[in-house]
Each structure stands twice: as C-alpha cells, then as structure tokens.
Amino acid sequence: MKNNHLFQRRLLYTIICFAAAILCLYCPQETHAANNLPVPDRLIATKKTETSIRLKWKACEKVDGYYIYRYNKKKGKYIKIKKLEGAKRHIWVDKNRKPNKLYRYKVASYKKKKKSKKSYEVSAMSYGRDARTVNAGYVDIGIEDQDEKGNYRLEIGICDREELEEYTDVGGDVSVKYYAADAISDKLIWNSSDPSLASVDQTGTITTYEKEGKCEITARAHNGVTGRIYLTVVNYARPKSFPYYEGTFPDVNRMLTEYRENLFNIATYFTIKGKEGVDGRLELDEEENVIGYPDLENIESIYGDVENILKNYPAVVEISYGKGRSSFEIIYGGNGGWTRIDYRAYDDMSNYPLGRIAPHWAMTKFIPENIQH
C-alpha cells in the first residue's frame, strides 16, 4: 500500500512537470514583458486629420520595433492593433477614427519574441476646424529663468519645497479656427527624473532632500504634451564665493576665511536637521563650556565646529539657530557694538543690498559712536 501511494505521488509530479514544460514551449512569448527592454518614452498623440490620430515617441535603441495598443472599452483592456518593424519607425497614424471621440493608446518596444512594458497612457481625439474642445497643444510652467534654448530652469535649495502648480498653463491645439478652444483636460501628471534628489507630487509641489544635483521635472498633459523644468538642487549654506561682498570689514573677513568650513557646516546642519519651533543660542558659560545645544538628531556632528568658533575666534561670538537659519554675532566688548553674519536657507537676502554677502548670506554691522573699532 505504501509503495502504491509513493508511485501515485511520483506519477502526479511527473505529469505536472510535463504539463509545465508544454506550456512554456507553446505559450506565445511575445506576451512576456522583458524588463531589460527600453520602454518607449515621450509618447504624444495629436490630431492628424478629422478622422486620424498621429502617435509619436522617442525611438528606442537596440530593439526590433514596436507594438501599438488601443484601449477597447467593450473588453475593458488594451488590445494590440499594430506591429511596427524597425527601431526608427517611431511615428504611426491611426486612421478611420470617429471625429470627437476620445481614444487611449500605449506603446511597447519588442526584440525577437519579447516585449517591453507598456508606456504611459495618452488620450486624444480627431476633430475638424470648427472644434471648440481640442487636444492639449502646450504646457507652460511659468518659471522666469530660461537658458539660451528657452528651456525653463529652476534652482532650489536642499530640504526645501516649491509649489509650481499655480504657474502652469495647459493650452489647446491652435490648428483649429477658435484659437482659444479648450483643451480636453487641464489635469497634469507630474514626474521627476530622480525622486531621490527631488520628488514632485500631483499638485506640482517639489520637495528636495539632503543631496545636491540636477534632474528634470515634467508636467504631462492627457495626450503626452509635456512642459519641463531643468532643476538644480544646491546647498545655499555652502556658497562657492561671496559675489556681493567687497571684503571691507576685517572681522567679517576673518570669520569668512579662517572659520569658513565651521560656518558652512553649522548652516548646513540647521538646513537639514533644524525643526520649526526649535530656536536658541549657542554660547560659552563662565567655565567656557558650550551651552544651548538643542535636542536635535546628530547634533554632536557640529560640536567641533561650534567650539572652534566660540573658543578660538578673537572676540566673543554667539550663534543663534532655528529651522534653516543660523546667525554668528561678533560682540565688541561690553559696550554694545556687534557684527552679525546671517544665513537664511529660504531667503536670498536680496532685501539686504548693503550687507549682502552671497545669496542667502548677509551681514549687519552696529558700532556705537563711542566705540573705537
């Protein structure tokens, strides 16, 4: 009896393995997505004629061609409608479409019998010259800084937030008679090319983190028409130079040279680790111990910088701090004179034209008449 059960189990196992092998052999492999194949990008759908829609995307390298999919409402899924042979064939026209009907598309690349994942979805319709509802024609993101090619550029500090949605504008296709025809939808899909550097949510709010670098922020309309920002994330706490400062104050000069790295390390720390409502002052007590350290994460990383300034600068210094800010106040004896070097991560200090040192850095000098300095 025991041997009989063992035989049956082995027979069942053999049948299952054989069936799996048959399925692998005859299953059409073109339906298997290959993660290493490039997914077509920059897909755009536009009106070609009153009864046709034009699809265009960025050509992929090292592929054999592309599959084009159109959404089938009755079946509730995307159906492959066209196979294009050749990596350079990245334009196709879907003919005999019903005017003023919205169609949805995706594209995938293929190589031999494997295909990539499908692209993002685009939707578009065909229409005549009199149409008042049209495909999106452009997406403008109203950032003032542009390069010589007209590309929008934005600089933002580390650990910062910037709201862009209120500056965006989705315009309609201008090929129709009514220039101000409404776009089908003004909804935008936001994306970042490097979310670890700068992420963007679907309200168009950019959030940066602790590292510097460059990435691309895009806002994509329903048919793939896209607005772009080339984003640079910088650490304003560490300027490479002091472009607005002429070097006329010896006390400031010394702080900005001999204690430069200490200033930068402290300002960087409060940009990254500072918290709203956590404000205070670092100073020496009568026994020359530093007092006033806040209860913040990794605060010990700036112990050495703080002590070097407070104990070695040849005048009394007090360091004030808060979320994204730090101030270094140099005090002249007990008569009330001082110079304060300020850093503000979220203020470019352009409102301090006389005391501005660099973007986000400024100084204020106060010397009473009875002090000789």
C-alpha positions as CSV (number, residue, x, y, z in Angstrom):
1,M,0.0,0.0,0.0
2,K,2.8,2.4,0.9
3,N,4.6,1.7,-2.3
4,N,1.4,2.3,-4.3
5,H,1.0,5.8,-2.7
6,L,4.6,6.6,-3.5
7,F,4.1,5.6,-7.1
8,Q,1.0,7.7,-7.4
9,R,2.7,10.8,-6.0
10,R,5.7,10.4,-8.4
11,L,3.3,9.9,-11.3
12,L,1.4,13.1,-10.4
13,Y,4.7,15.1,-10.0
14,T,5.8,13.8,-13.5
15,I,2.6,14.9,-15.1
16,I,2.7,18.4,-13.6
17,C,6.3,18.9,-14.7
18,F,5.5,17.6,-18.2
19,A,2.5,20.0,-18.5
20,A,4.5,22.9,-17.3
21,A,7.2,22.2,-20.0
22,I,4.5,22.0,-22.7
23,L,3.0,25.4,-21.6
24,C,6.4,27.0,-21.7
25,L,7.1,25.6,-25.1
26,Y,3.9,26.7,-26.8
27,C,2.9,29.8,-24.9
28,P,3.4,32.8,-27.2
29,Q,6.5,34.5,-25.8
30,E,5.7,37.9,-27.2
31,T,3.3,38.4,-24.3
32,H,6.1,38.1,-21.8
33,A,7.4,41.5,-20.8
34,A,11.2,41.8,-20.7
35,N,12.4,44.2,-18.0
36,N,15.6,44.9,-19.8
37,L,14.0,46.3,-23.0
38,P,13.5,50.1,-23.1
39,V,10.0,51.4,-22.6
40,P,9.1,54.0,-25.3
41,D,9.2,57.5,-23.8
42,R,7.9,60.9,-24.8
43,L,4.8,59.5,-26.4
44,I,2.5,62.2,-27.8
45,A,-0.9,61.8,-29.5
46,T,-2.2,64.6,-31.8
47,K,-4.9,65.2,-34.4
48,K,-3.6,64.3,-37.9
49,T,-6.9,64.9,-39.8
50,E,-10.6,65.0,-39.0
51,T,-10.5,61.2,-38.9
52,S,-7.0,60.2,-37.9
53,I,-4.7,60.5,-34.8
54,R,-0.9,60.7,-35.0
55,L,1.3,58.9,-32.4
56,K,4.9,59.8,-32.0
57,W,7.5,58.7,-29.4
58,K,11.3,58.8,-28.9
59,A,12.9,56.0,-30.8
60,C,14.5,53.2,-28.7
61,E,17.9,51.7,-29.3
62,K,18.6,48.0,-29.9
63,V,15.0,46.9,-30.5
64,D,13.4,45.3,-33.5
65,G,10.3,47.5,-33.5
66,Y,7.1,48.5,-31.6
67,Y,3.7,47.3,-30.6
68,I,0.9,49.8,-30.5
69,Y,-2.1,49.3,-28.2
70,R,-5.5,51.0,-28.2
71,Y,-8.0,50.7,-25.3
72,N,-11.1,48.6,-26.1
73,K,-13.9,49.7,-23.9
74,K,-16.0,46.6,-24.5
75,K,-13.2,44.2,-23.5
76,G,-12.0,46.5,-20.7
77,K,-8.4,46.3,-21.7
78,Y,-5.7,47.4,-24.1
79,I,-5.6,45.5,-27.4
80,K,-2.6,45.3,-29.7
81,I,-3.6,47.0,-33.0
82,K,-0.3,47.4,-34.9
83,K,3.2,46.0,-35.1
84,L,5.9,48.3,-36.5
85,E,9.1,46.7,-37.7
86,G,12.3,48.8,-37.2
87,A,13.6,50.8,-34.3
88,K,13.5,54.0,-36.2
89,R,9.8,53.7,-37.1
90,H,8.6,55.8,-34.1
91,I,5.6,57.6,-35.8
92,W,2.3,56.0,-36.7
93,V,-1.1,57.3,-37.7
94,D,-4.3,55.6,-36.5
95,K,-6.7,56.1,-39.5
96,N,-10.5,55.9,-39.8
97,R,-11.3,57.2,-36.3
98,K,-14.6,58.7,-35.4
99,P,-14.3,62.5,-35.0
100,N,-14.7,64.0,-31.5
101,K,-14.3,60.6,-29.9
102,L,-11.5,60.1,-27.3
103,Y,-9.1,57.2,-27.9
104,R,-6.5,55.9,-25.5
105,Y,-3.1,54.5,-26.5
106,K,0.1,52.8,-25.2
107,V,3.2,51.6,-26.9
108,A,5.8,48.9,-26.2
109,S,9.1,48.0,-27.8
110,Y,10.0,44.4,-28.8
111,K,13.0,42.4,-29.7
112,K,12.6,39.0,-31.2
113,K,9.7,37.4,-29.2
114,K,10.0,39.6,-26.1
115,K,8.4,43.0,-25.5
116,S,9.0,45.8,-23.0
117,K,6.5,47.1,-20.5
118,K,3.8,49.3,-22.0
119,S,4.4,53.1,-22.0
120,Y,2.3,55.6,-20.1
121,E,-1.2,56.2,-21.4
122,V,-2.1,59.0,-23.8
123,S,-5.5,60.0,-25.0
124,A,-6.5,62.1,-28.0
125,M,-9.3,62.7,-30.5
126,S,-9.6,63.9,-34.1
127,Y,-11.8,66.9,-35.0
128,G,-12.5,69.5,-37.6
129,R,-11.6,73.1,-37.9
130,D,-14.7,74.2,-36.0
131,A,-13.9,72.2,-32.9
132,R,-14.1,74.0,-29.6
133,T,-12.8,71.2,-27.5
134,V,-9.4,70.0,-28.6
135,N,-6.3,68.1,-27.6
136,A,-3.7,69.9,-25.4
137,G,-1.3,71.9,-27.6
138,Y,1.3,73.0,-25.0
139,V,2.1,73.0,-21.3
140,D,3.7,76.2,-19.9
141,I,5.4,76.2,-16.5
142,G,5.9,79.8,-15.6
143,I,9.4,79.8,-14.2
144,E,11.3,83.0,-15.1
145,D,14.8,81.6,-15.5
146,Q,15.4,80.3,-19.1
147,D,18.6,79.2,-20.9
148,E,19.6,80.3,-24.4
149,K,17.5,77.5,-25.8
150,G,14.4,78.6,-24.0
151,N,14.4,75.7,-21.5
152,Y,13.0,76.5,-18.1
153,R,15.4,76.3,-15.3
154,L,14.8,76.4,-11.6
155,E,17.3,76.5,-8.7
156,I,16.1,75.3,-5.3
157,G,17.9,74.6,-2.0
158,I,18.3,71.3,-0.2
159,C,15.5,70.3,2.1
160,D,13.1,72.9,0.5
161,R,9.6,72.9,-1.0
162,E,8.5,74.8,-4.1
163,E,4.9,74.9,-5.4
164,L,4.7,75.0,-9.2
165,E,1.0,74.2,-9.9
166,E,-0.2,77.8,-9.8
167,Y,2.3,78.7,-12.5
168,T,1.2,76.1,-15.1
169,D,-1.0,76.6,-18.1
170,V,-2.4,73.9,-20.4
171,G,-3.3,75.4,-23.8
172,G,-5.4,73.9,-26.6
173,D,-4.4,72.8,-30.1
174,V,-4.1,76.0,-32.2
175,S,-4.7,74.3,-35.5
176,V,-8.5,75.0,-35.2
177,K,-10.5,78.1,-36.1
178,Y,-11.1,79.1,-32.5
179,Y,-7.7,79.9,-31.2
180,A,-8.9,79.8,-27.6
181,A,-10.5,76.4,-27.9
182,D,-10.5,74.5,-24.6
183,A,-8.2,71.5,-24.1
184,I,-9.9,68.2,-23.3
185,S,-8.4,68.3,-19.8
186,D,-6.1,70.6,-17.8
187,K,-5.1,67.8,-15.5
188,L,-1.3,67.2,-15.4
189,I,0.8,64.2,-14.5
190,W,3.9,65.3,-12.7
191,N,7.1,63.3,-12.6
192,S,10.8,63.7,-11.5
193,S,13.7,62.0,-13.3
194,D,15.4,61.5,-9.9
195,P,12.9,61.2,-7.0
196,S,15.8,60.6,-4.5
197,L,17.1,64.1,-5.4
198,A,13.8,65.9,-5.8
199,S,10.3,64.4,-5.7
200,V,7.1,66.1,-7.0
201,D,3.6,65.3,-6.0
202,Q,0.5,65.6,-8.2
203,T,-0.2,69.1,-7.1
204,G,3.1,70.2,-8.6
205,T,4.9,70.7,-5.3
206,I,8.6,69.9,-5.4
207,T,10.4,68.5,-2.3
208,T,14.2,68.3,-2.2
209,Y,16.3,66.3,0.2
210,E,19.8,66.3,1.5
211,K,21.9,66.0,-1.6
212,E,22.8,68.3,-4.4
213,G,22.4,67.6,-8.1
214,K,20.3,68.1,-11.3
215,C,17.2,66.4,-12.6
216,E,14.2,67.1,-14.8
217,I,10.7,67.8,-13.6
218,T,7.9,67.3,-16.1
219,A,4.2,68.1,-16.3
220,R,2.4,65.9,-18.8
221,A,-1.0,66.6,-20.3
222,H,-3.6,64.0,-21.3
223,N,-2.1,63.5,-24.8
224,G,1.6,63.4,-23.7
225,V,2.3,67.1,-24.5
226,T,4.8,68.0,-21.8
227,G,6.3,71.0,-20.0
228,R,9.7,70.7,-18.5
229,I,11.8,72.2,-15.8
230,Y,15.6,71.5,-15.6
231,L,16.0,71.6,-11.8
232,T,19.3,72.3,-10.0
233,V,19.4,71.5,-6.2
234,V,22.0,73.4,-4.3
235,N,23.2,73.8,-0.8
236,Y,22.9,77.5,-0.1
237,A,24.8,77.1,3.1
238,R,28.0,76.5,1.2
239,P,28.4,79.2,-1.4
240,K,31.5,78.8,-3.6
241,S,32.2,82.6,-3.4
242,F,30.9,85.8,-1.9
243,P,29.9,87.7,-5.0
244,Y,28.3,90.7,-3.2
245,Y,30.9,91.3,-0.6
246,E,33.9,93.6,-1.2
247,G,35.9,92.5,1.9
248,T,35.9,95.8,3.7
249,F,35.4,94.5,7.2
250,P,38.3,92.7,8.9
251,D,36.1,90.9,11.5
252,V,33.9,89.6,8.7
253,N,36.9,88.7,6.6
254,R,38.4,86.6,9.3
255,M,35.1,84.7,10.0
256,L,34.6,84.0,6.3
257,T,38.1,82.7,5.8
258,E,39.6,81.1,8.9
259,Y,36.2,79.8,10.1
260,R,34.6,79.3,6.7
261,E,34.1,75.5,6.9
262,N,32.8,75.8,10.5
263,L,30.2,78.4,9.4
264,F,29.2,76.2,6.4
265,N,28.9,73.0,8.5
266,I,26.7,74.7,11.1
267,A,24.5,76.4,8.5
268,T,24.2,73.1,6.6
269,Y,23.2,71.2,9.7
270,F,20.3,73.6,10.6
271,T,19.1,73.5,7.0
272,I,18.9,69.7,7.1
273,K,18.1,68.9,10.8
274,G,16.6,72.1,12.1
275,K,12.9,72.0,13.1
276,E,10.2,74.6,13.3
277,G,9.8,76.0,16.8
278,V,13.3,74.8,17.8
279,D,15.2,78.0,18.3
280,G,18.0,79.1,20.6
281,R,21.5,80.4,21.1
282,L,24.9,78.7,21.5
283,E,27.4,80.4,23.7
284,L,30.1,79.8,26.4
285,D,29.3,79.8,30.0
286,E,31.8,81.2,32.7
287,E,33.7,78.0,32.6
288,E,33.9,78.1,28.8
289,N,31.6,75.2,28.3
290,V,29.2,75.4,25.3
291,I,25.6,75.7,26.4
292,G,22.4,75.9,24.4
293,Y,22.6,72.8,22.2
294,P,19.1,71.8,21.0
295,D,17.8,68.3,21.2
296,L,18.1,67.5,17.5
297,E,19.2,64.5,15.6
298,N,23.0,64.1,15.2
299,I,23.7,67.4,16.9
300,E,27.1,66.1,18.0
301,S,28.3,66.3,14.4
302,I,28.7,70.1,14.8
303,Y,30.2,70.1,18.3
304,G,33.7,70.7,16.9
305,D,32.6,73.5,14.5
306,V,30.8,75.3,17.3
307,E,33.6,75.0,19.8
308,N,36.2,76.2,17.3
309,I,34.4,79.4,16.6
310,L,33.3,80.1,20.2
311,K,36.6,79.3,21.8
312,N,39.1,80.5,19.2
313,Y,37.7,83.5,17.4
314,P,39.5,86.5,19.0
315,A,36.2,88.2,20.1
316,V,33.1,87.0,21.9
317,V,30.8,85.1,19.5
318,E,27.2,83.9,20.0
319,I,25.5,81.6,17.5
320,S,21.7,81.8,17.1
321,Y,19.9,79.0,15.3
322,G,16.5,77.9,14.0
323,K,14.9,76.0,11.2
324,G,17.0,76.7,8.1
325,R,18.9,79.6,9.7
326,S,21.9,80.5,11.7
327,S,23.5,83.8,12.8
328,F,27.0,84.4,14.0
329,E,27.2,87.5,16.2
330,I,30.6,89.0,16.9
331,I,30.4,91.2,20.0
332,Y,32.8,94.1,20.7
333,G,33.5,94.1,24.5
334,G,30.6,95.1,26.7
335,N,29.7,98.4,25.1
336,G,27.0,97.1,22.7
337,G,28.8,97.0,19.4
338,W,28.5,94.0,17.1
339,T,28.6,92.5,13.6
340,R,26.2,89.7,12.8
341,I,26.6,87.3,9.8
342,D,23.3,85.8,8.9
343,Y,22.4,82.7,6.9
344,R,18.8,82.1,5.8
345,A,18.1,78.9,3.7
346,Y,14.8,80.2,2.5
347,D,15.6,83.9,1.9
348,D,18.0,85.0,-0.8
349,M,18.9,88.2,1.2
350,S,18.2,90.4,-1.8
351,N,16.4,92.7,0.7
352,Y,19.8,93.4,2.3
353,P,21.5,95.2,-0.6
354,L,24.2,96.9,1.6
355,G,25.0,94.0,3.7
356,R,24.5,91.1,1.3
357,I,27.5,88.7,1.1
358,A,26.1,85.9,-1.1
359,P,22.7,84.5,-1.9
360,H,21.2,83.6,1.5
361,W,24.0,85.3,3.4
362,A,24.2,88.8,4.7
363,M,25.8,90.9,7.5
364,T,24.7,93.7,9.7
365,K,27.2,95.9,11.5
366,F,26.4,98.1,14.5
367,I,29.1,100.2,16.2
368,P,28.0,102.9,18.6
369,E,29.8,106.2,18.2
370,N,31.7,105.9,21.5
371,I,33.3,102.6,20.4
372,Q,36.6,102.8,18.5
373,H,36.9,99.8,16.3
